[in-house]
Amino acid sequence: MTIVCAANPGLSSYKACVVFSFPLSPMPFQIYPLLAFTLSAVVVLIATPIIKKIGLHSGRVDMPGGRKVHKVPMVRLGGVSIFLGTVVALLIVWNTGGFVDAQGQQLVSEPEAEIWGVTLGGLAFFLIGLLDDLFGLSAISRLLMQAGVASITWYIGVDIAFLSIPGLGIVQLAAWVSLPLTVVWLVGMANAINWIDGLDGLAAGVSGIAAIVMMLVALFMEQPAAAIIAAALAGGA
C-alpha cells in the first residue's frame, strides 16, 4: 500500500492524500520445495552430531562384519536426523501456507487428507524401523506392521488407482486389486531401501537421489505438494 499526499501552498492546513493499494502476489509454488529442502538440510546438519553422540553413548551401533564395508562401529540412529529434518521442514512449510496447488490455491480436503496420509504413513514406517534398530524385531512382525500401515494409508487415499499398460492405455483398478498392489509397493520399497543399507550412507544417498528425481517430476507435472514432500526428504538425506 502506498500513500501519496500533496499540500496546497495557499492553505497551509490543507493536505490531500491518495491511497494506492497493490495486492501482494503469492510466492510461486516452486519456491516452497526449495524452502523445504533448505530447512530440512539445516535441521539435519544440526541434529546429526547430537544423534551420533547419543548413539555412541547408548551403544546403538552397527558392528563391522559380513557384507558390511565399514571397519569401525557405526551409529544406527542416523535415520532419526533425517526424520527430524523432514518433519520440521514440512511443518514449517505447512504453517506458512506452502501446500498449494499449481494455481497457488490452498488444497481442498481430499488432497490435504492424502498429504497427511503420506506424512503419517511415513511416520509409522519410521517408528517401525526405529523399533527394529532398538529392539531387533522379527522379520514377520516387522512385515505385518508395515502391511497394516500401508493398508491404512491406502484407505486414506494414497493408492495405486490405475496403471498405464502399453496397448491398453490407462486401466482403472478395482479396489480388490488396488489394495494389495499398493501394500506390496509401499512395503517393498521400504524394505528395498533397508536391504541395501550395508554401506554407511548408501541408503540415504539412494533415497536422496530418488527424492530429487521425484521432486523434479512433481514440479514438471505441476504437483507442488508432492514436490514439497520429496524436497524435504531430499534435503534431509
VEXRO-588593 format. One record per residue (C-alpha): x, y, z; residue in one letter. Coordinates in Angstrom, 3 decimals, always signed. Example, Ala and Ser with C-alpha at 12.3 -4.5 7.8 and 13.67 -1.06 7.14 Angstrom:
<pts>
[pt [+12.300,-4.500,+7.800],A]
[pt [+13.670,-1.060,+7.140],S]
</pts>
This chain:
<pts>
[pt [+0.000,+0.000,+0.000],M]
[pt [+1.326,+3.431,-0.990],T]
[pt [+0.088,+6.819,+0.364],I]
[pt [+0.746,+9.986,-1.651],V]
[pt [-0.007,+13.361,-0.040],C]
[pt [+0.074,+16.874,-1.545],A]
[pt [-0.196,+20.205,+0.347],A]
[pt [-1.849,+23.362,-1.057],N]
[pt [+0.619,+26.289,-0.784],P]
[pt [-2.224,+28.764,-0.219],G]
[pt [-3.807,+26.746,+2.527],L]
[pt [-1.156,+25.619,+4.949],S]
[pt [-3.587,+23.496,+6.922],S]
[pt [-4.947,+21.655,+3.892],Y]
[pt [-3.431,+18.408,+2.704],K]
[pt [-4.876,+15.881,+0.284],A]
[pt [-3.851,+12.254,+0.361],C]
[pt [-4.484,+9.441,-2.076],V]
[pt [-4.081,+5.816,-1.098],V]
[pt [-2.922,+3.274,-3.682],F]
[pt [-3.329,-0.360,-2.731],S]
[pt [-1.308,-3.029,-4.535],F]
[pt [-2.196,-6.643,-3.646],P]
[pt [+0.774,-8.788,-2.735],L]
[pt [+1.141,-11.667,-5.172],S]
[pt [+1.731,-15.066,-3.589],P]
[pt [+5.109,-16.673,-3.911],M]
[pt [+5.493,-19.017,-6.889],P]
[pt [+4.813,-22.578,-5.812],F]
[pt [+8.331,-23.552,-6.952],Q]
[pt [+9.749,-21.574,-4.009],I]
[pt [+8.272,-23.860,-1.370],Y]
[pt [+10.169,-27.031,-2.368],P]
[pt [+13.401,-25.034,-2.191],L]
[pt [+12.402,-23.780,+1.254],L]
[pt [+11.588,-27.325,+2.401],A]
[pt [+14.904,-28.645,+1.062],F]
[pt [+16.914,-25.926,+2.813],T]
[pt [+15.123,-26.201,+6.150],L]
[pt [+15.463,-29.988,+6.193],S]
[pt [+19.177,-29.840,+5.370],A]
[pt [+19.831,-27.279,+8.126],V]
[pt [+17.977,-29.332,+10.751],V]
[pt [+19.860,-32.497,+9.766],V]
[pt [+23.224,-30.730,+9.940],L]
[pt [+22.408,-29.556,+13.455],I]
[pt [+20.843,-32.809,+14.686],A]
[pt [+23.308,-35.351,+13.261],T]
[pt [+26.213,-34.690,+15.709],P]
[pt [+23.771,-34.830,+18.619],I]
[pt [+22.200,-38.097,+17.448],I]
[pt [+25.660,-39.553,+16.813],K]
[pt [+26.786,-38.741,+20.349],K]
[pt [+23.602,-40.271,+21.798],I]
[pt [+24.042,-43.414,+19.706],G]
[pt [+27.660,-43.900,+20.724],L]
[pt [+26.934,-43.385,+24.418],H]
[pt [+23.935,-45.743,+24.351],S]
[pt [+25.682,-48.447,+22.334],G]
[pt [+23.208,-48.277,+19.416],R]
[pt [+25.851,-49.072,+16.817],V]
[pt [+26.217,-51.386,+13.841],D]
[pt [+29.271,-53.584,+14.274],M]
[pt [+31.566,-54.460,+11.321],P]
[pt [+31.340,-57.875,+9.736],G]
[pt [+29.730,-59.889,+6.967],G]
[pt [+28.908,-57.885,+3.849],R]
[pt [+29.401,-54.600,+5.689],K]
[pt [+32.211,-52.395,+4.444],V]
[pt [+32.813,-50.178,+7.472],H]
[pt [+35.713,-51.132,+9.750],K]
[pt [+34.548,-49.374,+12.912],V]
[pt [+31.168,-49.393,+14.716],P]
[pt [+28.642,-47.048,+13.061],M]
[pt [+25.711,-45.387,+14.819],V]
[pt [+22.404,-46.953,+13.792],R]
[pt [+20.226,-43.911,+14.565],L]
[pt [+21.095,-41.781,+11.549],G]
[pt [+17.524,-42.069,+10.297],G]
[pt [+16.352,-40.060,+13.299],V]
[pt [+18.145,-36.965,+11.990],S]
[pt [+16.643,-37.403,+8.524],I]
[pt [+13.191,-37.863,+10.037],F]
[pt [+13.514,-34.753,+12.215],L]
[pt [+14.688,-32.639,+9.303],G]
[pt [+11.884,-33.820,+7.041],T]
[pt [+9.119,-33.338,+9.603],V]
[pt [+10.322,-29.924,+10.797],V]
[pt [+10.591,-28.680,+7.204],A]
[pt [+7.108,-29.937,+6.317],L]
[pt [+5.538,-28.403,+9.425],L]
[pt [+7.143,-25.018,+8.774],I]
[pt [+6.097,-25.013,+5.116],V]
[pt [+2.605,-26.093,+6.140],W]
[pt [+2.321,-23.241,+8.649],N]
[pt [+3.453,-20.724,+6.030],T]
[pt [+0.682,-21.863,+3.677],G]
[pt [+3.038,-23.577,+1.265],G]
[pt [+0.856,-26.597,+0.491],F]
[pt [-0.978,-25.227,-2.517],V]
[pt [-1.985,-26.394,-5.954],D]
[pt [-0.402,-25.250,-9.224],A]
[pt [-2.630,-22.135,-9.218],Q]
[pt [-1.463,-21.098,-5.759],G]
[pt [-4.753,-22.025,-4.075],Q]
[pt [-4.912,-23.855,-0.760],Q]
[pt [-5.538,-27.573,-1.060],L]
[pt [-9.106,-28.777,-0.599],V]
[pt [-9.970,-31.533,+1.848],S]
[pt [-9.248,-34.614,-0.313],E]
[pt [-5.697,-33.715,-1.445],P]
[pt [-4.993,-32.420,+2.059],E]
[pt [-6.006,-35.802,+3.516],A]
[pt [-3.670,-37.526,+1.076],E]
[pt [-0.789,-35.296,+2.200],I]
[pt [-1.477,-36.240,+5.802],W]
[pt [-1.712,-39.880,+4.738],G]
[pt [+1.760,-39.748,+3.222],V]
[pt [+3.183,-37.883,+6.239],T]
[pt [+1.617,-40.071,+8.933],L]
[pt [+2.342,-43.220,+6.953],G]
[pt [+5.970,-42.178,+6.728],G]
[pt [+5.965,-41.528,+10.479],L]
[pt [+4.621,-45.016,+11.153],A]
[pt [+7.201,-46.645,+8.864],F]
[pt [+9.913,-44.650,+10.626],F]
[pt [+8.745,-45.820,+14.049],L]
[pt [+8.742,-49.437,+12.891],I]
[pt [+12.324,-49.052,+11.658],G]
[pt [+13.342,-47.335,+14.891],L]
[pt [+11.855,-50.160,+16.957],L]
[pt [+13.729,-52.635,+14.812],D]
[pt [+17.017,-50.770,+15.384],D]
[pt [+16.440,-50.526,+19.124],L]
[pt [+14.947,-53.923,+19.924],F]
[pt [+15.510,-56.133,+16.861],G]
[pt [+12.017,-57.022,+15.589],L]
[pt [+11.480,-60.327,+13.847],S]
[pt [+11.026,-60.221,+10.081],A]
[pt [+7.409,-61.448,+10.315],I]
[pt [+6.336,-58.904,+12.936],S]
[pt [+8.000,-56.079,+11.033],R]
[pt [+6.338,-57.174,+7.781],L]
[pt [+2.901,-57.418,+9.389],L]
[pt [+3.178,-53.965,+10.939],M]
[pt [+4.327,-52.458,+7.646],Q]
[pt [+1.465,-54.119,+5.786],A]
[pt [-1.010,-52.755,+8.332],G]
[pt [+0.334,-49.213,+7.966],V]
[pt [+0.278,-49.484,+4.168],A]
[pt [-3.346,-50.672,+4.275],S]
[pt [-4.391,-47.702,+6.401],I]
[pt [-2.526,-45.382,+4.050],T]
[pt [-4.399,-46.920,+1.098],W]
[pt [-7.703,-46.366,+2.911],Y]
[pt [-6.874,-42.676,+3.405],I]
[pt [-6.396,-42.281,-0.328],G]
[pt [-2.702,-42.862,-1.049],V]
[pt [-3.193,-45.662,-3.544],D]
[pt [-2.341,-47.042,-6.956],I]
[pt [-5.664,-46.347,-8.666],A]
[pt [-4.665,-47.052,-12.283],F]
[pt [-1.907,-48.463,-14.455],L]
[pt [-0.662,-47.382,-17.863],S]
[pt [-0.413,-50.568,-19.930],I]
[pt [+1.058,-50.456,-23.465],P]
[pt [-1.624,-51.244,-25.984],G]
[pt [-4.435,-50.780,-23.477],L]
[pt [-3.784,-47.251,-22.252],G]
[pt [-4.937,-46.201,-18.781],I]
[pt [-6.548,-49.080,-16.900],V]
[pt [-8.506,-48.228,-13.751],Q]
[pt [-8.012,-50.728,-10.936],L]
[pt [-10.735,-52.172,-8.776],A]
[pt [-10.314,-51.795,-5.017],A]
[pt [-9.528,-55.503,-4.559],W]
[pt [-6.620,-55.070,-6.999],V]
[pt [-5.506,-51.628,-5.867],S]
[pt [-5.191,-52.555,-2.174],L]
[pt [-2.729,-55.478,-2.425],P]
[pt [-0.794,-53.746,-5.196],L]
[pt [-0.391,-50.599,-3.087],T]
[pt [+0.600,-52.592,+0.003],V]
[pt [+3.182,-54.643,-1.912],V]
[pt [+4.616,-51.483,-3.481],W]
[pt [+4.896,-49.486,-0.236],L]
[pt [+6.248,-52.370,+1.851],V]
[pt [+8.544,-53.489,-0.959],G]
[pt [+10.068,-50.038,-1.427],M]
[pt [+10.644,-49.604,+2.309],A]
[pt [+12.409,-52.959,+2.589],N]
[pt [+14.371,-52.452,-0.620],A]
[pt [+15.977,-49.374,+0.932],I]
[pt [+16.554,-51.270,+4.178],N]
[pt [+18.259,-54.184,+2.410],W]
[pt [+20.812,-52.011,+0.602],I]
[pt [+21.929,-50.396,+3.859],D]
[pt [+25.186,-52.346,+4.096],G]
[pt [+27.403,-49.340,+3.430],L]
[pt [+27.419,-46.207,+5.542],D]
[pt [+25.404,-43.519,+3.752],G]
[pt [+24.268,-45.766,+0.880],L]
[pt [+20.585,-45.904,+1.803],A]
[pt [+20.473,-42.163,+2.498],A]
[pt [+22.268,-41.414,-0.774],G]
[pt [+19.943,-43.591,-2.855],V]
[pt [+16.902,-42.122,-1.103],S]
[pt [+18.171,-38.582,-1.664],G]
[pt [+18.739,-39.152,-5.386],I]
[pt [+15.307,-40.757,-5.762],A]
[pt [+13.682,-37.880,-3.849],A]
[pt [+15.317,-35.276,-6.083],I]
[pt [+14.058,-37.084,-9.183],V]
[pt [+10.544,-37.308,-7.708],M]
[pt [+10.658,-33.606,-6.829],M]
[pt [+11.582,-32.651,-10.387],L]
[pt [+8.890,-34.905,-11.845],V]
[pt [+6.298,-33.468,-9.448],A]
[pt [+7.245,-29.895,-10.403],L]
[pt [+7.089,-30.798,-14.095],F]
[pt [+3.605,-32.270,-13.568],M]
[pt [+2.581,-29.215,-11.510],E]
[pt [+2.077,-31.167,-8.285],Q]
[pt [+3.672,-28.756,-5.778],P]
[pt [+2.511,-30.576,-2.642],A]
[pt [+4.201,-33.801,-3.734],A]
[pt [+7.282,-31.798,-4.710],A]
[pt [+7.483,-30.278,-1.210],I]
[pt [+7.453,-33.707,+0.471],I]
[pt [+10.125,-35.028,-1.902],A]
[pt [+12.230,-31.889,-1.417],A]
[pt [+12.089,-32.192,+2.372],A]
[pt [+13.236,-35.817,+2.154],L]
[pt [+15.997,-34.926,-0.312],A]
[pt [+17.274,-32.155,+1.935],G]
[pt [+17.358,-34.491,+4.913],G]
[pt [+19.152,-37.244,+3.030],A]
</pts>
